[in-house]
Amino acid sequence: MRRESLGKTVLPINYNLTIEPDFQTFTFKGKVLIKAKIAKPSRLIRLNVKELQVLSAVVNKLPAKTAIQGEMVTLTLPKSVKGTVLITIEYLGKHNEGMYGFYRSKHQEQYILTTQFEAANARAAFPCFDEPRLKATFDVTLIISPNRMALSNMPIKQQKALPGKRKQVIFHTSPVMSTYLLYLGVGNFKLISTKYNQIDLRIITVPEKIKYTALALQYTKTFLKFFEEYFQVPYPLPKLDLIAIPDFAAGAMENWGAITFREIALLGDETTSVMVKQNIAITVAHELAHQWFGNLVTMDWWEDLWLNESFATFMSYKAVHAAFPEWDLPLQYFEDTIADALSADELESTHPINVTVNTPGEIDEIFDKISYDKGGSILHMLEDHVGEEIFRKGLHLYLKKHAYKNATKEDLWKSIQQAYGKNTLIELMHRWIVQPGYPLIEIRKTTQGFPIEQRRFTLRTKKFPEQWSIPIRYATSSGIVKSVLLTSSNTILPDYSDWIKLNYGQHGFYRVKYDPYTLTRLGTAIRQKMIPTLDVAGIEDDLFSFTIAGHLSVEEYVHFIERYCLNAAYPLDASISGHLNALLRLFYGHRVYPTVQKTSLFFHVKVLQRLGWERKPDEKNTATMLRSMTLASLGLLGHPETLQQAQQRFEQIRRGHTPIDPNLRGVLYLLAAWQGQDQTFAYLLQRYQREQVPEESRKLLRALGMFQQKLLLQKALDLSQSSTVRLQDSLSIPLTVSGNHHGDSILWSWTRKNWSLFLKKYSPGTHMLSHLVHNLAFISTPELKQQVQEFFRKKENNRDDIKMAYKQLLERIDINISLMERNK
């Protein structure tokens, strides 16, 4: 397929953009003056537009004829032009409710206007050259009512009154940047502010939520200081706004100097649960990292999206760990990022980190765990391989060389290789970026040492040709740690220890399959606490995937947990908990279910005995979060004491007399629903409709998908698509139902019945439709698989932004079917 690109014939230099929104009709008038350079004489100029009505177009005073096809407008001139030109276009647009372009968002009975342009929706706000490599400066003017605040990337330069109770707000000229980073906002906002090195820092939200902004302001100041020192490049803008938006499809968006957030990703206070508090910190740090990686230096085309997202993922944990070492972020990085990426990338239908994309829909599909988490895992491995200081020096070189420009993966590798001083790095990293998947290293003990060999790992047995250069660190039973670079398909580690643990420290992005003898010796070492818990989590995570792939039976996996891993610490305990719950979800009603159920009950009771119900002074965040996971697991297993305690505490919430730990409220709502009937449903819904705190609102909404009665689950699914639930939150209930085995018989039929509505409701720019496809990954019968195939074979049910999700769904279903067959 040919890339949908404007090419390089016309290069924008500056946009002078004036927009006047109408809050009554939710339409806007726009005028854009684009100063551009045309390389060779041409009568045709092509720009991007989406859902705009072009009223007139003039180029250097020459009137142009306009013709729109798809998301492109062609300006045809009476004669050729060349060199520097001025393109003037007047147009009309609409403030949609779809959370893309220049859209409207409702709070209470008022509206704000805000933008979401990534990846290709700046064209829905103004005609433009809407590609990341086509950078320009921006002069923005907004014409609005006097009682509203206007926001953009830069500070306000001038305001003046206009006739008709309007005001004109003119902003300073922006730096050179890509169209997707432009921001426009209009509304009745409130803010709090501080300064850092003469930079104005502001947290902005709707007035009723201003009391939840202080935490984010503190984080912003802390992390901005960290990044300036780490990158040795000052933040280049005079101000930095962080803006909470009531309706927002993603978690956050890194618009330069005007970052937007979903409310739950920015708003909180000291009473916020540790999970949400951590998420706010990590999200703020992620978006701040983008101000350098993405904004200052931008990928040349979307195939290098990972240059933005992987670095922001990797750097966010580094920044938060520097500020809050007691949170154990390096351990959480394995569980949240590396393990997640390994799980996503073990499908045949995965994609390389560096992936060819042609259409806007295909671009939207790669905002996934490969671009974010796998890329972040590869950077983690690279930093460990070259050393932290060399890695950091390479980033300095990269940022300084490509500031205000575009870059590719090769540019990054060259900079790090320059700092490394060896010319092997580009070759080493190339395959990790352009090949799909990752290696499985098989190791066995022999009299000659430990032979190892690599091949690509997938959950199915098909053989693939991919090979990698793999930095391997390993520890031995004698306590020695060694490193080797595996550059061929196999080699022998000349060591005669009793056992070897590969991927020591879990820095490498690969799985390890041990022969039975070595695995047994490792198990004994685990039981004797000779191996760090992070490394044990790596072993366990690999064994779980081998179980899904058919290398182990479910009983063998469960036996290993029972024999060696019951006295687990973080992240091993969280990993085991998640995996046992996944097996319980898959095997409900099947032969092996009682075996997994028995082990899960025993394991989680031991964890609860260690943690108790109450949070202790100076307790680790990881322990606090694990408590909620444990209580949920025990409750869903039908553990009587847990259900009884949960019900008593839920009643305390209903009566409102006793404060309840905010870290427990979510699991208490969930278990109340699990045990509840119509009355509990009504109560949770009523609370949700009244709730103003974003975190509490999400917990209540998710609980509505956890009832056991099919009629209530159907009611909850229908509610998710009603006006009661914001569009941004409308996938929360279907996600919960997909994890509830009582919803199996209704979720697929509900999805199929409402699919035409979903196609209209979830614009490609929101990345939301693919989540509905992935929600069906619980399907495990050939009959339902056939229904899914027949449904999505129809052209009217497909779209560019779900093609990959559909392929991955079919593969997951096949894997489920094989897993059921093997474990009959």
C-alpha positions in Angstrom: 0.0 0.0 0.0 1.3 3.5 -0.9 1.9 5.9 2.0 -0.7 8.7 2.2 1.8 11.5 2.3 2.0 15.0 0.9 5.6 14.6 -0.1 8.3 17.3 0.2 7.5 19.6 -2.7 5.8 22.2 -0.4 7.3 22.9 3.0 5.4 25.0 5.5 7.4 27.8 7.4 4.7 29.5 9.5 1.0 29.1 10.2 -0.9 32.3 11.3 -4.2 30.8 12.5 -7.3 32.6 13.7 -10.3 30.7 15.0 -13.6 32.0 16.4 -15.7 29.3 18.1 -19.4 29.5 18.6 -20.6 27.9 21.9 -24.3 27.9 20.8 -23.9 26.0 17.5 -20.6 24.3 18.3 -19.2 25.4 15.0 -16.1 27.6 14.3 -14.9 30.0 11.7 -11.3 29.8 10.8 -8.7 31.6 8.7 -5.2 30.3 8.2 -2.3 32.1 6.5 0.4 29.6 5.7 3.8 30.8 4.7 5.4 28.0 2.7 8.3 27.2 0.3 7.7 25.5 -3.0 10.7 23.7 -4.4 9.7 23.7 -8.1 7.0 25.5 -10.2 3.6 24.0 -9.6 -0.1 24.9 -10.1 -1.2 22.3 -7.6 -0.8 22.5 -3.8 -2.1 19.7 -1.6 -3.0 20.0 2.1 -4.8 17.9 4.6 -8.4 18.6 5.7 -10.9 16.5 7.7 -14.6 17.4 8.1 -13.9 21.1 7.2 -15.8 23.2 4.7 -13.3 25.3 2.7 -14.9 28.6 1.8 -12.0 30.2 -0.2 -8.3 29.7 -1.0 -5.8 32.2 -2.3 -2.1 31.7 -3.0 -0.1 34.9 -3.5 -3.3 36.8 -4.3 -4.1 34.1 -7.0 -7.6 32.6 -6.3 -7.4 28.8 -6.2 -10.0 26.2 -7.1 -10.5 23.6 -4.3 -11.3 20.0 -4.5 -11.5 17.7 -1.5 -10.9 13.9 -1.8 -10.7 11.8 1.3 -8.6 13.8 3.8 -6.8 15.9 1.2 -7.7 19.2 -0.4 -6.1 20.2 -3.7 -5.7 23.9 -4.6 -5.5 24.5 -8.3 -4.0 27.8 -9.4 -4.4 29.7 -12.7 -0.6 29.7 -13.1 2.5 28.0 -11.6 4.1 29.4 -8.4 7.6 28.8 -6.9 9.6 29.9 -4.0 8.1 31.5 -0.9 4.3 31.8 -1.1 1.5 32.8 1.2 -1.5 30.4 1.2 -4.7 31.9 2.7 -7.7 29.7 3.4 -11.0 30.5 5.0 -13.1 27.7 6.3 -15.8 26.4 8.7 -15.6 23.5 11.1 -17.5 21.7 13.9 -16.7 21.0 17.5 -17.5 17.3 17.6 -18.1 15.1 20.6 -15.8 12.4 19.4 -12.7 13.5 21.3 -10.6 14.3 18.3 -9.7 17.5 16.4 -11.1 20.7 18.0 -13.8 19.1 20.1 -16.2 19.9 22.9 -16.2 18.4 26.4 -19.0 18.8 28.9 -18.6 19.4 32.7 -21.7 20.0 34.8 -23.9 22.0 32.5 -21.1 23.8 30.7 -18.7 23.1 27.9 -15.0 23.6 27.2 -13.3 23.3 23.9 -10.1 21.4 23.6 -7.9 19.7 21.0 -6.5 16.3 20.3 -4.4 16.2 17.2 -2.2 13.2 17.4 -1.8 11.3 15.2 -3.5 13.0 12.2 -6.3 15.2 13.4 -4.9 18.7 13.3 -6.5 18.6 9.8 -9.9 18.5 11.6 -9.2 22.0 13.0 -7.4 23.8 10.2 -6.1 23.0 6.7 -2.5 22.0 7.1 0.5 19.9 6.2 -0.4 17.3 8.8 2.8 15.2 8.9 5.4 15.1 11.7 8.3 16.0 9.3 6.6 19.1 8.0 7.4 21.4 11.0 6.7 25.1 11.2 6.1 27.9 13.7 2.6 28.8 14.8 1.0 32.2 15.5 -2.4 31.5 17.1 -5.3 33.9 17.7 -8.6 32.9 19.3 -11.7 35.1 19.3 -13.9 34.2 22.3 -16.3 35.7 24.8 -14.7 37.9 27.5 -15.6 35.5 30.4 -13.7 32.6 29.0 -10.0 31.6 29.2 -8.0 30.8 26.1 -5.0 28.4 26.1 -2.4 27.5 23.6 1.2 26.3 23.5 2.7 29.7 24.2 1.9 32.5 26.7 -0.6 35.2 25.7 1.0 38.1 23.9 -1.9 40.5 23.7 -5.7 40.6 24.5 -8.1 43.2 23.3 -11.8 43.8 23.3 -13.8 43.4 20.1 -17.3 44.5 19.2 -20.1 42.2 20.1 -18.9 41.1 23.5 -15.9 39.3 22.2 -12.2 39.4 22.9 -9.2 38.6 20.7 -6.4 36.6 22.4 -3.1 36.6 20.5 -0.4 34.1 21.6 3.4 34.4 21.1 5.0 32.6 18.2 5.7 29.0 18.9 9.0 27.2 18.2 9.3 25.1 15.1 7.1 22.0 15.7 4.8 19.4 14.1 1.1 20.0 13.6 0.1 17.2 16.0 1.7 19.1 18.9 -0.4 22.3 18.5 -2.9 23.0 21.3 -6.1 25.1 21.5 -8.3 25.4 24.5 -11.3 27.6 25.5 -13.4 27.4 28.7 -14.1 28.5 32.2 -10.9 27.1 33.7 -9.3 27.6 37.0 -5.6 27.2 37.7 -2.9 27.1 40.3 0.7 28.1 39.4 4.3 28.3 40.5 7.6 29.1 38.9 10.7 27.0 38.1 13.7 28.8 36.7 11.5 31.6 35.3 9.2 29.0 33.7 5.6 29.5 34.6 4.1 26.1 35.7 0.3 25.8 35.8 -2.2 23.1 36.6 -5.5 23.9 34.9 -8.9 22.3 35.3 -12.6 22.9 35.5 -13.4 25.1 38.6 -15.1 22.4 40.7 -11.9 20.2 40.6 -9.3 22.8 41.4 -8.8 21.4 44.9 -7.2 18.2 43.3 -4.3 20.0 41.5 -1.6 20.6 44.1 -0.1 17.1 43.9 0.4 17.4 40.1 2.1 20.8 40.5 4.5 19.3 43.0 5.3 16.4 40.6 5.7 18.7 37.6 8.3 20.9 39.3 10.3 17.9 40.6 10.4 16.0 37.3 11.1 19.1 35.2 14.2 19.7 37.3 15.2 16.0 36.8 14.9 16.1 33.1 16.7 19.4 32.6 19.6 17.9 34.6 19.5 14.5 33.0 19.2 15.7 29.4 21.5 18.7 29.9 19.1 20.6 27.6 16.9 23.4 29.3 13.2 23.2 28.8 12.8 25.6 25.9 9.4 27.3 26.4 8.5 30.1 28.8 5.6 28.2 30.3 4.2 24.7 30.9 0.5 24.0 31.4 -0.9 20.7 32.5 -4.6 20.7 31.7 -7.2 18.2 33.0 -9.9 17.5 30.4 -13.3 15.9 31.5 -13.6 14.0 28.2 -10.3 12.6 26.9 -9.7 9.4 24.9 -6.1 8.7 25.8 -4.3 9.0 29.2 -2.5 12.2 28.2 -1.1 14.1 25.3 2.2 15.9 25.1 1.2 19.1 23.3 4.3 21.3 23.6 3.9 23.6 26.6 0.2 22.7 27.0 -0.1 19.0 28.0 -3.6 17.6 28.3 -4.7 14.8 30.6 -7.6 12.6 31.4 -8.7 13.8 34.8 -7.8 10.6 36.7 -4.3 10.9 35.3 -3.7 14.3 36.7 -6.1 15.1 39.6 -5.5 13.8 43.1 -4.4 14.8 46.6 -2.8 13.2 49.6 -5.9 11.0 50.2 -5.7 9.5 46.7 -4.9 5.8 46.6 -1.3 4.8 46.1 -2.0 3.2 42.7 -3.6 6.4 41.3 -1.0 8.6 43.0 1.8 6.6 41.3 -0.1 6.7 38.0 -0.4 10.5 38.2 3.4 10.7 38.9 4.3 8.3 36.1 2.0 10.0 33.6 3.2 13.5 34.4 6.8 12.3 34.0 6.0 10.5 30.7 4.5 13.6 29.2 7.3 15.8 30.5 9.9 13.5 28.9 8.1 14.0 25.6 8.9 17.7 25.7 12.4 16.6 24.7 11.7 13.2 23.0 9.0 13.9 20.6 8.6 17.7 20.7 12.2 19.0 20.6 13.3 16.1 18.4 10.4 14.5 16.5 10.3 11.2 14.6 10.5 11.7 10.8 7.4 9.5 10.2 5.0 7.5 12.3 7.0 4.3 11.7 9.4 5.7 14.4 6.6 6.5 16.8 8.5 4.4 19.4 11.3 7.1 19.4 8.7 9.2 21.2 6.7 6.7 23.2 9.4 4.2 24.2 11.6 6.9 25.6 8.8 8.6 27.5 7.9 5.2 29.0 11.5 4.4 29.9 12.3 7.9 31.2 9.1 8.3 33.3 10.1 5.4 35.6 13.6 6.7 35.9 12.4 10.2 36.9 9.8 9.0 39.4 12.3 6.5 40.9 14.8 9.4 41.4 12.2 11.4 43.3 10.6 8.5 45.2 13.0 5.6 45.6 10.8 4.1 48.3 8.2 3.2 45.6 10.4 0.5 44.1 9.8 1.6 40.6 12.6 -0.6 39.0 10.7 -3.6 40.3 7.4 -2.2 39.1 9.0 -1.5 35.7 9.5 -5.3 35.2 5.8 -6.0 36.0 4.2 -3.0 34.3 6.4 -2.7 31.2 8.8 -5.6 30.5 6.4 -8.5 31.3 3.5 -6.8 29.6 5.7 -6.3 26.4 6.8 -9.9 26.4 3.2 -11.0 26.7 2.1 -8.7 23.8 5.0 -9.7 21.5 4.7 -13.5 21.7 2.0 -13.6 19.0 2.8 -14.4 15.4 0.7 -11.4 14.5 2.7 -8.9 16.5 4.6 -6.1 14.6 8.1 -4.8 14.8 8.9 -1.8 17.0 9.7 0.0 13.7 6.6 -0.7 11.6 5.5 0.4 8.2 2.3 2.5 8.4 0.6 4.2 5.5 -2.9 5.5 6.4 -4.1 7.4 9.5 -6.0 4.3 10.6 -2.8 2.2 10.5 -1.0 4.9 12.4 -3.6 4.8 15.2 -3.1 1.0 15.5 0.5 1.2 16.6 -0.2 3.2 19.8 0.1 -0.1 21.6 2.3 -2.1 24.0 4.9 -2.7 21.3 5.6 1.0 20.6 5.4 1.8 24.3 6.4 -1.2 26.4 8.6 -3.3 24.1 10.5 -0.2 23.0 10.9 0.8 26.6 12.2 -2.7 27.4 14.7 -2.6 24.6 16.0 0.8 25.8 16.3 -0.7 29.3 18.4 -3.6 27.9 20.6 -1.2 25.8 21.3 1.0 28.8 22.3 -2.0 30.8 24.6 -3.2 28.0 26.5 0.0 27.3 26.3 1.5 30.9 24.1 4.2 32.3 26.6 7.1 31.7 27.4 6.2 28.1 23.7 5.8 27.4 23.0 9.2 28.9 25.9 10.8 26.9 24.5 9.3 23.7 21.1 10.9 24.4 22.8 14.3 25.0 24.4 14.0 21.6 21.2 13.0 19.9 19.1 15.8 21.4 21.7 18.5 20.7 22.3 17.4 17.1 18.6 17.1 16.1 16.9 19.8 18.2 13.9 21.4 16.4 14.4 18.8 13.7 13.2 15.3 12.8 15.1 12.0 13.4 15.1 8.3 12.8 16.2 5.2 14.7 19.5 5.3 12.9 20.2 8.8 14.2 19.7 7.6 17.7 21.9 4.5 17.4 24.6 6.6 15.8 24.6 9.0 18.8 24.8 6.2 21.4 27.4 4.4 19.3 29.5 7.6 19.2 29.3 7.8 23.0 30.0 4.0 23.3 33.2 4.2 21.2 32.6 0.8 19.5 31.1 0.4 16.0 29.0 -2.7 16.8 26.0 -1.0 18.4 24.0 -0.1 15.2 24.2 -3.7 14.0 23.3 -5.1 17.5 20.2 -2.9 17.8 18.9 -3.0 14.2 17.3 -6.5 14.5 15.6 -5.6 17.8 13.8 -2.8 16.1 13.0 -4.1 12.6 12.2 -7.7 13.5 8.9 -8.8 15.1 9.0 -10.9 18.3 11.9 -11.8 20.6 14.2 -14.8 21.3 13.7 -17.9 23.4 17.0 -19.1 24.8 17.1 -22.8 25.6 19.8 -24.0 28.0 20.8 -27.4 29.4 23.5 -28.7 31.7 26.1 -31.1 30.2 29.5 -32.3 31.2 31.0 -29.6 28.8 29.1 -26.7 30.4 25.8 -25.1 29.5 25.0 -25.1 25.8 22.5 -22.4 24.8 20.7 -21.8 21.6 18.2 -19.1 20.4 15.1 -19.1 18.3 12.1 -16.8 18.1 9.5 -17.5 20.7 5.8 -17.6 19.9 2.8 -19.2 21.6 2.4 -21.5 18.7 5.1 -24.0 17.5 5.8 -22.6 14.0 9.5 -22.0 13.3 10.7 -18.5 12.3 14.1 -17.4 10.9 14.7 -14.4 13.1 18.0 -14.2 15.1 19.2 -11.5 17.4 22.5 -10.3 19.0 21.6 -10.8 22.7 23.4 -9.3 25.6 23.2 -12.0 28.3 24.1 -11.6 32.0 23.9 -14.7 34.1 24.5 -15.8 37.7 25.7 -19.1 38.9 25.2 -21.2 42.0 28.6 -20.2 43.2 27.5 -16.5 43.3 29.5 -15.4 40.2 27.9 -13.0 37.7 29.1 -13.0 34.1 28.2 -11.4 30.8 28.3 -12.6 27.2 27.0 -11.3 23.9 25.3 -14.1 21.9 25.8 -13.2 18.2 25.1 -16.6 16.7 22.3 -19.2 16.9 24.1 -21.1 19.7 27.2 -21.3 21.9 28.4 -23.0 25.1 28.8 -21.3 28.4 31.9 -23.0 29.9 30.7 -23.1 33.4 30.4 -26.2 35.7 28.2 -24.7 38.5 25.2 -26.7 39.8 22.9 -24.2 38.1 22.9 -21.0 36.0 20.2 -18.3 36.1 20.2 -16.5 32.7 18.9 -12.9 32.3 20.2 -12.0 35.8 18.5 -8.8 36.8 15.9 -9.2 34.1 17.5 -6.5 31.9 17.2 -8.7 28.7 14.2 -8.9 26.5 14.0 -12.7 26.0 12.6 -15.8 27.7 14.7 -18.7 29.0 13.7 -22.4 28.9 15.8 -24.5 31.3 16.2 -28.3 31.0 14.3 -30.2 33.8 17.5 -30.8 35.9 18.5 -27.1 36.0 14.9 -25.9 36.6 14.6 -28.2 39.6 17.9 -26.9 41.0 16.7 -23.3 40.4 13.5 -24.2 42.2 15.5 -25.4 45.2 17.5 -22.2 45.1 14.3 -20.1 45.0 13.0 -21.9 48.1 16.2 -21.3 49.9 16.0 -17.5 48.9 19.3 -17.7 47.0 17.9 -15.9 43.9 16.6 -12.3 44.0 12.8 -12.0 43.8 13.0 -10.0 40.5 14.9 -12.9 38.9 12.4 -15.4 40.3 9.6 -13.3 38.8 11.3 -13.7 35.5 11.5 -17.5 35.8 7.8 -17.7 36.8 6.7 -15.3 34.0 8.5 -17.5 31.5 6.9 -20.7 32.9 3.4 -19.2 32.6 4.0 -18.3 28.9 5.4 -21.8 28.3 2.2 -23.2 29.9 0.0 -21.2 27.5 2.3 -22.3 24.6 2.0 -25.9 25.5 5.6 -26.5 26.7 4.2 -27.3 30.2 0.8 -28.5 31.4 -1.3 -26.4 33.7 -0.6 -28.9 36.5 3.1 -28.7 36.0 3.0 -24.9 36.2 0.8 -25.0 39.4 3.1 -27.6 40.9 6.1 -25.4 40.5 4.3 -22.5 42.2 3.2 -24.8 45.1 6.6 -26.3 45.6 8.9 -23.3 45.3 7.1 -20.0 45.2 4.6 -19.7 48.0 6.7 -17.4 50.2 6.9 -14.8 47.4 7.9 -11.1 47.6 7.2 -8.4 45.0 7.2 -8.6 42.0 6.9 -12.4 42.1 3.7 -12.4 44.3 1.9 -9.9 42.0 3.0 -11.9 38.9 1.7 -15.2 40.4 -1.5 -13.6 41.5 -2.2 -12.3 38.0 -1.3 -15.6 36.3 -3.4 -17.7 38.6 -6.4 -15.4 38.0 -5.8 -15.6 34.2 -5.9 -19.4 34.4 -9.1 -19.4 36.5 -10.7 -17.1 33.9 -9.7 -19.4 31.0 -10.5 -22.7 32.7 -13.8 -21.9 34.5 -16.0 -25.0 34.2 -13.1 -27.2 32.8 -11.3 -30.2 34.3 -8.2 -28.3 35.7 -10.2 -25.5 37.3 -10.3 -27.1 40.8 -6.5 -27.7 40.7 -5.8 -24.0 40.0 -8.6 -22.9 42.3 -7.0 -24.8 45.2 -3.6 -23.4 44.6 -4.9 -19.9 44.1 -6.8 -20.0 47.4 -3.9 -21.4 49.3 -1.5 -18.8 47.8 -3.7 -15.8 48.3 -4.6 -16.8 51.9 -0.9 -16.9 52.7 -0.4 -13.4 51.1 -3.4 -12.0 53.1 -2.0 -13.5 56.3 1.2 -11.6 55.7 -0.4 -8.3 54.7 -3.6 -8.2 56.8 -6.5 -5.9 55.9 -5.1 -2.7 57.3 -2.3 -0.6 55.7 0.7 -0.3 58.0 2.8 2.8 58.7 5.6 3.1 56.1 4.2 0.2 54.2 5.5 -0.2 50.6 3.2 0.9 47.8 3.7 -2.5 46.2 2.3 -4.2 49.4 -0.7 -1.8 49.4 -1.6 -2.6 45.8 -1.0 -6.3 46.3 -3.5 -6.3 49.2 -6.3 -5.1 46.8 -5.3 -7.8 44.3 -5.3 -10.4 47.0 -8.7 -9.5 48.4 -10.3 -9.4 45.0 -8.8 -12.8 44.2 -10.1 -14.4 47.4 -13.5 -12.8 47.1 -14.0 -14.1 43.5 -12.8 -17.5 44.7 -15.7 -17.4 47.2 -13.5 -17.3 50.3 -16.1 -16.8 53.1 -14.1 -14.7 55.6 -13.0 -12.3 52.8 -16.5 -11.9 51.5 -17.9 -11.3 55.0 -15.3 -8.7 55.9 -15.8 -7.0 52.5 -19.5 -6.8 53.0 -19.2 -5.3 56.5 -16.8 -2.6 55.2 -19.0 -1.9 52.2 -21.9 -1.3 54.6 -19.7 1.2 56.4 -19.3 3.0 53.1 -23.0 3.0 52.6 -23.7 4.4 56.1 -20.9 6.9 55.7 -19.9 6.9 59.4 -16.5 5.3 59.2 -13.6 6.4 56.9 -12.5 3.6 54.6 -8.9 3.3 53.3 -9.1 4.7 49.7 -6.8 1.8 48.6 -9.6 -0.6 49.5 -12.7 1.1 48.2 -12.3 -0.3 44.6 -12.1 -3.9 45.7 -15.0 -3.4 48.2 -17.2 -2.1 45.4 -16.2 -5.0 43.2 -16.9 -7.7 45.8 -20.2 -5.9 46.8 -21.3 -6.3 43.1 -20.1 -9.9 43.0 -22.3 -10.8 46.0 -25.0 -8.2 45.1 -28.4 -8.0 43.5 -30.6 -5.3 42.0 -30.4 -3.1 45.1 -26.6 -3.1 45.1 -26.6 -2.2 41.4 -28.9 0.7 42.0 -26.8 2.0 44.8 -23.5 1.8 42.8 -25.1 3.5 39.9 -26.6 6.2 42.0 -23.2 6.8 43.7 -21.5 6.9 40.2 -24.0 9.5 38.9 -23.2 11.8 41.9 -19.5 11.3 42.2 -17.1 14.1 41.4 -13.7 12.5 42.3 -12.3 10.9 39.1 -10.7 7.9 40.9 -13.9 7.1 42.8 -16.0 7.5 39.7 -14.0 4.9 37.8 -14.1 2.4 40.7 -17.8 2.6 40.9 -18.3 2.3 37.1 -16.0 -0.8 36.8 -17.8 -2.5 39.7 -21.0 -2.5 37.6 -19.5 -5.1 35.3 -18.8 -7.6 38.1 -22.3 -8.9 39.0 -23.0 -12.6 38.5 -26.6 -12.1 37.2 -26.7 -12.0 33.4 -29.6 -9.5 33.4 -27.5 -7.1 35.5 -24.5 -7.5 33.2 -26.7 -6.8 30.2 -28.0 -3.7 31.9 -24.5 -2.6 32.7 -23.3 -3.1 29.1 -26.2 -1.1 27.8 -25.6 1.6 30.4 -22.0 2.0 29.2 -23.3 3.3 25.8 -25.9 5.7 27.3 -25.6 9.4 28.1 -25.0 8.5 31.8 -21.4 7.4 31.0 -18.9 9.7 29.3 -17.6 8.5 26.0 -14.0 8.3 27.4 -15.3 5.9 30.1 -17.6 3.8 27.9 -15.2 0.9 27.6 -14.7 0.4 31.4 -17.8 -1.8 31.8 -17.1 -4.0 28.8 -13.5 -4.4 30.0 -14.7 -5.6 33.4 -17.3 -7.9 31.9 -14.6 -9.5 29.6 -12.9 -10.6 32.9 -16.1 -12.0 34.4 -16.9 -15.5 33.3 -20.6 -14.9 33.9 -20.5 -12.5 31.0 -19.2 -15.0 28.4 -22.6 -15.7 26.8 -23.6 -12.0 26.4 -20.4 -9.9 25.7 -19.9 -11.2 22.1 -23.6 -11.0 21.2 -23.7 -7.5 22.7 -20.6 -6.4 20.8 -22.0 -7.8 17.5 -25.4 -6.2 18.0 -24.0 -2.8 18.7 -21.0 -2.8 16.2 -22.5 -0.4 13.7 -23.0 2.1 16.6 -19.4 1.6 17.8 -18.0 2.2 14.3 -19.7 5.6 14.3 -19.0 6.4 18.0 -15.3 5.5 18.2 -13.3 7.6 15.8 -10.0 6.1 14.6 -8.2 8.9 16.3 -9.4 7.8 19.7 -7.7 4.3 19.5 -10.8 3.0 21.3 -12.4 0.6 18.8 -9.5 -1.9 18.9 -10.1 -2.3 22.7 -13.5 -3.7 22.0 -12.0 -6.3 19.7 -9.3 -7.2 22.3 -12.1 -7.6 24.9 -13.2 -10.8 23.1 -9.9 -12.6 23.8 -11.7 -14.9 26.4 -13.4 -16.8 23.5 -12.2 -20.4 23.5 -14.5 -22.5 21.3 -14.3 -23.3 17.6 -18.0 -22.3 17.2 -17.6 -18.8 18.6 -14.4 -18.4 16.6 -16.3 -19.2 13.4 -18.9 -16.5 14.3 -16.2 -14.0 14.9 -14.5 -14.8 11.5 -17.8 -14.6 9.6 -18.7 -11.3 11.3 -15.4 -9.5 10.6 -15.1 -10.9 7.0 -17.8 -8.5 6.1 -16.3 -5.3 4.7 -18.8 -3.0 6.5 -17.6 -4.4 9.9 -13.9 -3.7 9.3 -11.7 -0.6 9.4 -8.0 0.2 9.1 -7.6 0.9 12.8 -8.7 -2.6 13.9 -7.1 -4.9 11.2 -4.2 -5.8 13.5 -6.4 -6.1 16.6 -8.6 -8.6 14.6 -5.6 -10.7 13.5 -4.4 -10.8 17.1 -7.8 -11.7 18.4 -8.1 -14.7 16.1 -4.6 -15.9 17.1 -5.5 -15.5 20.8 -8.7 -17.6 20.3 -6.7 -20.3 18.5 -4.3 -20.4 21.4 -7.1 -20.6 23.9 -8.7 -23.5 21.9 -5.4 -25.4 21.8 -4.8 -24.8 25.5 -8.2 -26.3 26.3 -7.6 -29.3 24.1 -4.2 -30.0 25.7 -5.5 -29.8 29.3 -8.6 -31.9 28.9 
